[in-house]
Amino acid sequence: MIKITKKVIDTSAKNLLFKLTDAELDETMSEFDAILSQMSFIGNIKDIDKAEPMTFPINETQEKMREDIATTPLDVEEELKMVPSRLGNQVRLPKVVG
């Protein structure tokens, strides 16, 4: 595993197209230190490998899903009458990235 340093965090931030201030770098470093400390603590628990992994913290789940009812879909032209902008028979959306 690669050692987490300020340089690694700064490089990762630049790769994600944002810049961190020195204060943000320090805070992120301390958060990584806390996470790594907790992982080390958990790793040192005796017989941790024998514990059954949890996928959800509560054993009882309730699934309240509505019943699927088959219906006839709307005509494409009828649906496209409801959109503010279209491109052919597709809904045109505003650009959201760069």
Secondary structure, 3 states (H helix, E strand, C coil): CCCCCHHHHHHHHHHCCCCCCHHHHHHHHHHHHHHHHHHHHHHCCCCHHHCCCCCCCCCCCCCCCCCCCCCCCCCHHHHHCCCCCEECCEECCCCCCC
